[in-house]
Amino acid sequence: MRTKSTTHGGDCAPPSKAKINRPLIQPMEGGAPSPPPGRTRLLQLVRPRQTAGSEVYRHFDWFANNWCAAGGRFVWSPCGSTALRRTAAALARLGLLRNLSGAGSTACLVPTAWCSESPFFPFCYNHEIVPVHWDCWQSRFSRCERALRRQRTRVAVFTARDAARHFGARFPELQALWMPEAIEAGEYAHQTPLSRRGLHVLELGRRFGRYHDRITAALGQAGLVHKYETPPGNIIFPARRALLAGLADTVVMICFSQSITHAEIAGPVDTLTQRYWEGMAAGCVLVGHAPAELVDLLGYAPVIPVDWNDPAGQLGDIVRHPDRWQALVERNRQAVLERGLWSVRVRELAGQLHALGYDTGIDLCEAKQSGTQETRKPTGPIS
């Protein structure tokens, strides 16, 4: 199936029913590698052992927890010790993590970030690897391509639609699936209305320098509470509890995708990241840029585009008249519950994997009800 990016503005028109019913996990261009004739392969998730508290680990953990809660098969990565992690990293650097036994009867679903191959160890030698790529930016495309070739990959999952499109077109024999990032909304308090929140403008994490420079002095002169990293890289909320409390007290959250803030890394990969879901789940007004995949996913634009004629004045107006935006943040919160939860995402993914010949162990009844679509069957691995 071919997906289509849409041009979008700042309006919040009601989504069409057709868009709302579109599957969340979508195949990109290209053929689809077929399973061995006459049999279904068992598929198990490899749960990573990372340092608790890291942001990447949190994504993996949410994904894994919901996969297992849905009944999906899993096995813990054996790389729990520093020595084994170093061994895996060294083998990856040397290009020695390779698929040696073809498809086999069991496949491993392996989350990985920044196109790292070390999480594939040691399963890659005698199992098919189905990678799940977080943070697959253009600057890492060549690294990802080498990994796809070494693993003779048949099916790969990407959280960035542009990355899935790129590799789906680059390798016609690859089935590239787009699985948007998701969230555990229950962790985020949203009950405080905008009119009672005390943190007026929040730039969380990386920031867009040109925009930041336009608003900082003016917000200070207006007496508005404006938080951002000082200097860049100095985390605003060092503890998870403080982050959740800060989001729950924020009126406006600034959101730009990495293709805008760090184009030298992301290139044209304009993707929905965790920050968007966090702001929506916590009931903040989002101002900045909405990636096309977010607009397509929800069926409307949840982010207010920047008024470049007076960006600071725009923020001041939102803070002074918060009631105008309460309906939007409530709509965004509902959209998270309907389209942004990991519990929904893993069932959609299981449905797509089932159509490609994998047995995940997950009950597909709910996935079928949500409209998971059929895909073409794969034809063979990347060589």
C-alpha positions as CSV (number, residue, x, y, z in Angstrom):
1,M,0.0,0.0,0.0
2,R,1.2,3.5,-0.8
3,T,0.8,6.1,1.9
4,K,0.4,9.8,1.1
5,S,1.6,12.8,3.1
6,T,-0.8,15.6,3.4
7,T,-0.3,19.3,3.5
8,H,-1.7,20.7,6.7
9,G,-2.2,24.0,8.5
10,G,-3.3,25.1,11.9
11,D,-7.0,24.4,11.6
12,C,-8.5,21.7,13.8
13,A,-11.2,20.5,11.4
14,P,-13.0,17.3,12.4
15,P,-11.2,14.2,11.1
16,S,-12.8,12.2,8.3
17,K,-14.1,8.8,9.3
18,A,-11.9,7.2,6.6
19,K,-8.8,8.6,8.2
20,I,-9.8,7.6,11.7
21,N,-10.4,4.0,10.6
22,R,-7.0,3.7,8.9
23,P,-4.7,1.1,10.5
24,L,-1.9,2.4,12.7
25,I,0.7,0.0,11.4
26,Q,1.1,0.4,7.7
27,P,3.3,-1.4,5.0
28,M,5.4,0.9,2.8
29,E,6.3,0.6,-0.8
30,G,8.1,-2.5,-2.1
31,G,7.5,-6.2,-2.1
32,A,7.1,-8.3,0.9
33,P,9.3,-11.3,1.8
34,S,7.3,-14.5,2.1
35,P,7.5,-17.0,4.9
36,P,8.8,-20.5,4.2
37,P,6.1,-22.3,2.1
38,G,3.5,-24.3,4.1
39,R,4.5,-23.2,7.6
40,T,4.1,-20.3,10.0
41,R,7.1,-19.1,12.0
42,L,6.9,-18.5,15.7
43,L,8.0,-15.0,16.6
44,Q,9.3,-13.9,20.0
45,L,10.1,-10.5,21.3
46,V,13.7,-10.1,22.7
47,R,13.2,-7.9,25.8
48,P,16.3,-5.7,26.2
49,R,18.2,-5.4,29.4
50,Q,19.1,-1.7,29.7
51,T,19.8,0.8,32.4
52,A,16.4,1.7,34.0
53,G,15.5,5.3,33.7
54,S,16.9,6.0,30.2
55,E,14.4,7.5,27.7
56,V,15.2,4.8,25.1
57,Y,14.7,2.1,27.6
58,R,11.4,3.6,28.6
59,H,10.1,3.3,25.0
60,F,11.3,-0.3,24.8
61,D,9.8,-1.1,28.2
62,W,6.4,0.3,27.4
63,F,6.4,-1.6,24.1
64,A,7.6,-4.8,25.7
65,N,5.2,-4.6,28.7
66,N,2.2,-4.2,26.3
67,W,3.4,-6.9,24.0
68,C,3.6,-9.4,26.9
69,A,0.3,-8.2,28.4
70,A,-1.3,-9.0,25.1
71,G,0.0,-12.5,25.3
72,G,3.0,-12.1,23.0
73,R,5.9,-14.5,23.2
74,F,9.1,-13.1,24.6
75,V,12.6,-14.0,25.8
76,W,15.0,-11.8,27.8
77,S,18.1,-10.7,26.1
78,P,21.1,-12.6,27.7
79,C,23.2,-9.4,27.5
80,G,22.5,-8.4,31.1
81,S,26.2,-8.0,32.1
82,T,28.6,-5.3,31.0
83,A,30.9,-7.8,29.6
84,L,28.3,-9.3,27.3
85,R,27.1,-5.9,26.2
86,R,30.7,-5.0,25.3
87,T,31.1,-8.2,23.4
88,A,28.0,-7.6,21.4
89,A,29.1,-4.0,20.6
90,A,32.5,-5.2,19.5
91,L,31.1,-7.8,17.2
92,A,28.7,-5.3,15.8
93,R,31.6,-2.8,15.0
94,L,33.4,-5.6,13.2
95,G,30.4,-6.6,11.2
96,L,30.3,-10.1,12.7
97,L,26.7,-10.1,13.7
98,R,25.2,-12.0,10.8
99,N,22.3,-14.3,10.0
100,L,23.9,-17.7,9.3
101,S,21.0,-20.1,9.1
102,G,18.4,-18.5,6.9
103,A,14.8,-18.0,8.2
104,G,14.5,-21.0,10.4
105,S,11.3,-21.8,12.3
106,T,11.6,-19.1,14.9
107,A,12.0,-15.4,14.4
108,C,13.0,-12.7,16.9
109,L,11.5,-9.2,17.1
110,V,14.3,-7.0,18.4
111,P,13.9,-3.3,19.4
112,T,16.9,-1.2,18.6
113,A,17.8,2.5,18.6
114,W,20.0,4.5,16.2
115,C,20.3,1.5,14.0
116,S,22.5,-0.4,16.5
117,E,23.1,-4.1,15.7
118,S,24.3,-5.1,19.1
119,P,20.8,-6.0,20.4
120,F,20.7,-8.7,17.8
121,F,23.4,-10.7,19.6
122,P,23.4,-13.7,19.9
123,F,20.0,-14.5,18.3
124,C,21.1,-13.3,14.8
125,Y,23.3,-16.4,14.2
126,N,20.5,-18.9,14.2
127,H,17.2,-16.9,14.1
128,E,15.6,-14.5,11.7
129,I,15.8,-11.0,13.0
130,V,12.8,-8.7,12.6
131,P,14.2,-5.3,13.8
132,V,12.1,-2.6,15.3
133,H,14.0,0.7,14.6
134,W,13.6,3.7,16.8
135,D,15.5,6.9,15.8
136,C,16.4,5.8,12.3
137,W,17.5,9.2,11.0
138,Q,19.0,9.9,7.6
139,S,22.4,10.2,9.1
140,R,22.1,6.5,10.1
141,F,20.6,5.2,6.8
142,S,23.9,3.7,5.6
143,R,24.4,1.9,8.9
144,C,20.8,0.6,8.8
145,E,21.3,-0.6,5.2
146,R,24.4,-2.6,6.2
147,A,22.5,-4.2,9.1
148,L,19.6,-5.2,6.8
149,R,22.0,-6.8,4.4
150,R,23.9,-8.7,7.0
151,Q,20.8,-10.0,8.6
152,R,19.2,-10.9,5.3
153,T,16.1,-9.0,6.6
154,R,12.7,-10.0,5.3
155,V,10.6,-7.7,7.5
156,A,11.6,-4.5,9.4
157,V,9.6,-2.1,11.5
158,F,10.3,1.6,11.7
159,T,8.8,4.2,14.1
160,A,9.5,6.9,11.4
161,R,7.3,6.7,8.3
162,D,9.8,8.4,6.2
163,A,12.5,5.8,7.1
164,A,10.0,3.0,6.3
165,R,9.3,4.6,3.0
166,H,13.0,5.0,2.2
167,F,13.9,1.4,2.9
168,G,10.7,0.0,1.4
169,A,11.7,1.7,-1.9
170,R,15.4,0.9,-1.5
171,F,14.8,-2.8,-1.2
172,P,11.8,-4.0,-3.2
173,E,12.1,-7.4,-1.5
174,L,11.8,-5.9,2.0
175,Q,8.5,-5.5,3.8
176,A,8.9,-2.2,5.7
177,L,6.2,-1.5,8.3
178,W,5.6,1.9,9.9
179,M,4.7,1.6,13.6
180,P,4.3,5.2,15.1
181,E,5.6,5.7,18.5
182,A,3.1,5.5,21.3
183,I,2.7,6.2,25.1
184,E,1.4,5.1,28.4
185,A,-1.1,7.9,29.0
186,G,-2.0,6.8,32.5
187,E,1.3,8.2,33.8
188,Y,0.4,11.7,32.8
189,A,-1.9,13.9,34.9
190,H,-4.1,16.2,32.8
191,Q,-6.9,17.2,35.2
192,T,-5.7,20.7,36.0
193,P,-7.3,23.2,33.6
194,L,-5.1,25.6,31.6
195,S,-6.3,28.6,33.6
196,R,-4.9,27.2,36.8
197,R,-1.4,26.1,35.5
198,G,1.7,28.1,36.5
199,L,4.3,27.1,34.0
200,H,3.4,29.2,31.0
201,V,5.8,28.1,28.3
202,L,8.0,25.0,28.2
203,E,10.7,24.1,25.8
204,L,11.5,20.5,26.8
205,G,14.7,18.9,25.5
206,R,16.2,20.0,22.2
207,R,15.0,23.4,21.0
208,F,14.7,25.3,17.7
209,G,17.3,28.1,18.1
210,R,15.7,30.5,15.7
211,Y,12.3,30.3,17.5
212,H,13.8,30.3,21.0
213,D,15.7,33.5,20.2
214,R,12.6,35.2,19.0
215,I,10.5,34.5,22.2
216,T,12.8,34.4,25.2
217,A,13.4,38.1,25.9
218,A,9.8,39.1,25.1
219,L,8.3,36.4,27.4
220,G,10.6,37.5,30.2
221,Q,9.5,41.1,29.8
222,A,5.9,40.1,29.9
223,G,6.5,38.3,33.2
224,L,5.6,34.8,31.9
225,V,7.2,31.7,33.3
226,H,9.4,30.2,30.6
227,K,11.5,27.1,31.2
228,Y,14.2,25.7,28.9
229,E,17.6,24.1,29.2
230,T,20.3,26.5,30.4
231,P,22.7,25.8,28.9
232,P,21.4,23.4,26.2
233,G,21.8,19.8,27.5
234,N,21.2,20.8,31.2
235,I,18.1,18.8,31.9
236,I,15.2,20.8,33.2
237,F,13.5,18.0,35.2
238,P,16.3,15.6,36.3
239,A,13.8,13.1,37.9
240,R,10.8,11.4,36.3
241,R,8.5,12.6,39.0
242,A,9.5,16.2,38.5
243,L,9.0,15.9,34.7
244,L,5.4,14.6,35.2
245,A,4.6,17.3,37.7
246,G,6.1,19.9,35.3
247,L,4.1,18.7,32.4
248,A,0.9,18.7,34.4
249,D,1.5,22.4,35.3
250,T,2.4,23.5,31.7
251,V,0.1,25.7,29.6
252,V,2.1,25.8,26.3
253,M,4.6,23.1,25.2
254,I,6.8,23.9,22.2
255,C,7.2,21.0,19.8
256,F,9.3,20.9,16.7
257,S,10.4,17.7,15.0
258,Q,14.1,16.8,14.8
259,S,14.1,17.4,11.0
260,I,13.7,21.1,12.0
261,T,15.8,21.4,15.1
262,H,18.7,19.1,14.0
263,A,18.4,18.7,10.2
264,E,22.0,17.6,10.0
265,I,21.0,14.4,11.9
266,A,17.4,13.8,10.8
267,G,17.6,15.0,7.2
268,P,14.1,14.8,5.7
269,V,12.8,12.3,8.3
270,D,10.0,14.2,9.8
271,T,8.5,12.0,12.5
272,L,6.3,11.9,15.5
273,T,8.3,11.6,18.7
274,Q,7.5,11.0,22.3
275,R,7.4,14.7,23.1
276,Y,4.2,15.2,21.1
277,W,2.4,12.4,22.9
278,E,3.6,13.6,26.3
279,G,2.3,17.1,25.8
280,M,-1.1,15.9,24.5
281,A,-1.4,13.3,27.3
282,A,-0.7,16.0,29.9
283,G,-3.2,18.4,28.5
284,C,-0.8,21.1,27.2
285,V,-1.4,23.4,24.3
286,L,1.1,22.3,21.6
287,V,2.7,25.1,19.5
288,G,5.3,24.5,16.8
289,H,5.2,22.0,13.9
290,A,3.1,18.9,13.4
291,P,4.8,16.1,11.4
292,A,2.6,15.0,8.5
293,E,2.5,11.5,9.9
294,L,0.9,12.8,13.2
295,V,-1.8,14.7,11.2
296,D,-2.5,11.7,9.1
297,L,-2.6,9.4,12.1
298,L,-5.1,11.6,14.0
299,G,-7.0,13.0,11.0
300,Y,-6.5,16.6,12.2
301,A,-3.7,19.0,13.2
302,P,-3.2,18.9,17.0
303,V,-0.4,21.5,17.0
304,I,-0.9,25.2,16.6
305,P,1.5,26.5,13.9
306,V,3.8,29.3,14.8
307,D,2.9,32.9,14.0
308,W,6.3,34.0,12.8
309,N,5.1,37.6,12.6
310,D,4.9,37.7,16.4
311,P,5.8,34.3,18.0
312,A,6.1,35.7,21.5
313,G,2.8,37.6,21.2
314,Q,1.1,34.4,20.0
315,L,2.2,32.6,23.2
316,G,1.2,35.5,25.4
317,D,-2.3,35.5,23.9
318,I,-2.7,31.8,24.5
319,V,-1.6,32.2,28.1
320,R,-3.9,35.1,28.7
321,H,-6.9,33.4,27.2
322,P,-6.4,29.7,28.1
323,D,-10.2,28.9,28.0
324,R,-10.1,29.3,24.2
325,W,-7.8,26.3,24.0
326,Q,-9.3,24.0,26.6
327,A,-11.5,22.1,24.1
328,L,-8.4,21.5,21.9
329,V,-6.4,20.0,24.6
330,E,-9.3,17.8,25.7
331,R,-9.7,16.6,22.1
332,N,-5.9,15.9,21.9
333,R,-6.1,13.9,25.1
334,Q,-8.9,11.8,23.7
335,A,-7.0,11.3,20.5
336,V,-4.1,9.9,22.6
337,L,-6.4,7.4,24.2
338,E,-7.8,6.3,20.8
339,R,-4.7,6.3,18.6
340,G,-1.6,6.8,20.8
341,L,-1.5,3.9,23.3
342,W,1.0,1.1,23.2
343,S,-1.8,-1.4,24.0
344,V,-3.4,-0.5,20.6
345,R,-0.1,-0.3,18.7
346,V,1.1,-3.8,19.6
347,R,-2.1,-5.5,18.5
348,E,-2.0,-3.6,15.2
349,L,1.6,-4.8,14.8
350,A,0.7,-8.4,15.7
351,G,-2.0,-8.3,13.0
352,Q,0.4,-7.2,10.3
353,L,3.0,-9.8,11.4
354,H,0.3,-12.5,11.3
355,A,-0.5,-11.5,7.7
356,L,3.2,-12.0,6.9
357,G,3.3,-15.5,8.3
358,Y,4.3,-15.0,11.9
359,D,2.7,-16.5,15.0
360,T,3.2,-13.9,17.8
361,G,0.9,-15.6,20.4
362,I,-1.2,-12.5,20.6
363,D,-5.0,-12.8,20.3
364,L,-5.9,-11.0,17.1
365,C,-9.6,-10.5,17.8
366,E,-9.1,-6.9,18.9
367,A,-6.6,-6.1,16.1
368,K,-9.1,-7.3,13.5
369,Q,-11.9,-5.2,15.0
370,S,-9.6,-2.1,14.7
371,G,-9.2,-2.6,11.0
372,T,-5.8,-4.1,10.5
373,Q,-5.3,-4.4,6.8
374,E,-3.9,-7.2,4.7
375,T,-0.4,-6.9,3.2
376,R,1.2,-8.6,0.3
377,K,3.2,-11.6,1.0
378,P,7.0,-11.4,1.1
379,T,9.2,-12.9,-1.6
380,G,12.7,-13.3,-0.1
381,P,15.4,-11.8,2.1
382,I,17.7,-8.9,1.3
383,S,20.9,-10.1,-0.2
